[in-house]
């Protein structure tokens, strides 16, 4: 009589055909159009920064795994995604004014993102904050003049000379006007970082990820809606920093990039449906608070990083109850 060997394994028993590399590849596909638009608008320096960020991220990942004697994880494409996202959060620097920074700054940012924010906490899936945003925050603290304020735009694609002009959100802070219309914001012909300016392509990339079921609609939709609602609430209340703002606020700055591609990071976002709604609301509210009341014109990066720190607490209080769970009855102490 034949006996069948039973394979006993731990959960989960329902498995998906998706792999880490396939998910990361979808994210790269969704990001590429906006990255290409950044190169078109900002010229050769944007292309250099993107290449330097992606290549250096892969190198840091490889070196760390080799030094720590861990399995090489570059094939999962997570380092490529981190490098690309960081590059899209960088301003296109002028080759004539900052010839060294164009090559060095992306490498420093990815070093902090890959080694400190990701691998020192256990690697992919165990990082508690978004690595790319952590790298950007580190660069903002280290090189505030380069990372914020004015943007540089070449007169033609190969020209290393560039003109300096204010980003729409910094213009709003300084003069009360965006300095760009909604069409420019949608198409990307505005100031800002390399990947945050073309709202149309970022939205299309986000829709692609939702159709592929890589991300949920909850975080990006609630995030964007919260920014829109609270912008008008403060505007109607006559708050000084909000009276000149309107719905075009959502198309300027890093809102679309942050909402679709960074607030939805698997490792640093809630896993429950209710938690995702809370995450989107919290990011949106903090973004508006920083933009309206803060001295910094943009609030997307810091809002996501702050909410990343709240994710364990959010997951704890939004976790579904176990089937058949009955809350224990507290024993009443009898008076002796």
N, C-alpha and C positions, 0 to 999 in steps of 0.2 A: 504494500500500500504506500502510495506516494504522499508525502507531507509537504505542504507549502510553507516556505519561510515567511513569517510576518515581519515587515519592516516597521519598527516603532520609532517615531520621530516627534520632536516637539513642535508646537505651533509656530507659524501659521500653517494650516493644512490647505488653505485655498491660496494658490500662488498665481502671480501674474507673469505674462510673457515679457513684460518690460524689464529691462536691466538698467543699471546705473548709467552705463554708456549710452544706451538708447535714449534715456530721458535727457541726458546732457546734450546729446546730438540734436534733439528737438529744440532745446533752449538756444543752442548755437544757431540753428536754422532761423529761429524767430528773431534773433538779435542781428544777424548779418545785414538785412536791408537797412536798418537804422544806422549801423556802423558804416556801411557804404555811403549813405547820405551824409554822415559826418565828414567823411573823407572828401566828398564832392564839395561841401560847403567850406570846410576849413583847410583843405589842401594837403600837401605832402607831409606836413608835420603831424597831422592827425593819423595818417597811415603809419608813420614811424612810431608814434606812441602806442598804437594798437599792436603792432608787431613786437615791440619791445616788451610790452606788458604780457602778452600771451607767451612769448618765448621764455621770458624770465620766470614766469609762474611755473612753467613746465620744468625748468632747470632747478628752481628751488624745491619743487616737489620731489624731483629725482634725487637731489643731493641729500635732502632730509631723510628720505627713506633709506638711502645707502648708509648714512651716518648712524641712523637709529636701527639699522639692520632689519628693516621691515620690507614687506613685499612692495615692489614698484607698482604704484597705482596710477601712473600717467595714462594708461589705456582707458580708464573710466571717464576721461575727458573733463573731470571736475576742475582740474587746474586750468584747463583752457577756458572754461566758463568763467572762473574767478578772474583770470587775466583780462578777458574780454570785457567783463562787467566793470572792472576797475578802470580800464582804458576809456570806457564810455563815460566814466565819471570824472575824467580829467579834462581840463581846458586845453585847447590847442595852442601851445606856446609858440612864440615867434623864434624861428631859427636864428635870426639876426641878433635878437636881444638875449636869448637864452639857448645858445647852441649846445651846451652840455646838459642842461636840465631836460631837454627834449628826450635825451637818451637815458639819463640817470633816474629821474623822478619816477617813471613807471616801474623801474626795477626795484627801487626802494619800497614803493607801495606794495608790490606783489610779495616782496620779502616778508613784510609785516603780515600781510593777509594770509599767505600760505603757511609760514612757519609759526607765527605767534597766534593768530586768530583761529587757525584751523588745526594744524598738526600737533601743537603742544597741548591741545585739549582732547586729543585722541584721534584726530583725522576726520574724514568725511562722515557726516551723520552725527558727530558728537560735539561739533562746535555750537556754542550757545548764541553766537552772534553771526551775522552775515559777514564772511571774510572780506569780500570786496568793499563793503561799506566800512569795515574796520580799517582797511588799508587807506581808504579815502579820508577817514577821520584822522588817522595818523599823519597823513600828508598835510591836511588842513592845519593841524597843530604845529607841524614842523616847518611848513613853507606857506604861511598864510597869504603872503603877497602873490605868490605864483598861483595858488589854488583858488583864490576868491577875487572878487572885484571885477576888473575889466577883462574883456575877452579879446583875442587877437584873430584877425581874419586876413588872409593873404589877398593881394589884388588879383592874382591868378594862381592856378594850381601849383605851379613849380616855383613861384616867387617866394623867396625866403623872407622878404620884407612884408610887414603886416601893418594894418591899421588897428588902432585900439578904440574900443567902444564899449559902452555899458551893456550889461545883460538886461533883459526886460524887467526882471524882479528887482535888480539893484537900481534901475531907473525909477521904478515905482517907489522904492524907499527914499530916493534922493529928491525926485521931482513930483511925485504923485501921479505919474503917467507911465505906461508900459514901454513907450518908445518903439512899439511894434504892433501891427494889427493882427487879427486872428488868423488871416491867411498866411502870414509869415510864420506864425507860431505853429500852424498845422503842417506847413511844408518844411520848416526847419531853417529858414533863412533869417535866423535871429542869433543873438549872443547866447552863450551857455557852454556847457561841456560838450564833448564830441558826440555823445550818443543821446543827449536828452532833448535836442532841439526839434527833431522831426516827429511831431506828435502822431501824425497819420500812420507812419510805419511802425511806431511803437504800439499803437492800438491794434494794428493788423497782426503784429507779432504776438500780442497778448491773446487775441482771438484765436490765433492758430494753436497756442498752447492750451487754451480752454477746449477747443474742438478735439484736440489730441488727448484731452483729459490728463494733461500733465499738471495743470493747476486748477484750482476751484475758482468759480466766479466770485465767491464771497469776499475775499480780502480786497481784490482790486476794485470791484464795484462799490463796496461799502466805503473804501478808502476815498475814492474820487468823489462819491456822493457827499461824504462828510465834509470834505474840503469845500465843496460848492455850497452846502447848506450853511455852514458856520461862517463862511466868507460873507454871505448875505445877511446872516443874523447880526454880525458885528457891523456890517455896513448900515443896516436899518437902525441900529442902536446909536449910530453917529460916532463910532469909535474913530479916532483920528487916523489911525493907520489902515483903516478899511473903507473909508468913505469913497475913494476913487476906484476901488476894486470891483470886478464883475465876473461873469461866468468864464471869461477868457483866462482867468487865473489858472484854470486846470490845464491849459495847454502850454503854459510857460514853466520853465524850471524843470526839475527832475521828477515831477509827480507821476507821469506816465511810466517812465523807466522804473521808478521805485515801486509803484503799485503793482505792475505786472511781473517784474523780473527779480525784485529783491525782497519785498515784503512777503512774497510767496515761497521763499526758500524753505525746503522741506525740513531741514534740521533746526532752523531758528524760528519757525512759525508754529502755531497751534495745530494739533492733529484732529481736534473735534470741530464739527460744523459751527457750534455756538462760539467756540474759541476763535475761529476764523473771523466771525462777525465782530467780535470784541477787538481782535487785532486790527481789522480794517478801520473800525471806529476810532480806536486809540491813536493809530498812526495819523489819521485825517485830522483829528482834533489838535494833536500836538503840532502838526505841520502848520495849521492856521495860527495857533498861538505864537509860534516862533516867527512866522511871516508878518503878523500884524503887530505884535507887541515887542518882539525881539529886535536886536540891532543887526542881526544877520538876515539877509534877504531871503534865503532859502532854508527850509526846515525839514525836507524829506529825509535826508540821511540820518539826522539825529533822532527824528521821530521813530524811524524803523529800529534804530539801535536801542533806543529806550524801551520800545515795546518788546524787542527780543529778550530783554532782561526779565520781562513780566511773563513770558511764555510758560515756564514751569508752573507758576501760580495759576495762570489761566487754564492750563490743561488739568490741573488738580481739581478745580472747582467746576469745570464743565464736563468732566468725564462721565459717561453714561453709567447708570447703576447696573450692577450685575443682575442677570435674570434670576428672579426668586429672592433677591436680597430683601431682608427685613431689618429695619433699623432697630438696634437693640434697645430694650426698655431700661431706663435708668432705675436702679433700685432705690427705693425710698428708705432712708435710715430711720429706724424706730428709736424713739426716745427711751433711754434706759431708765 
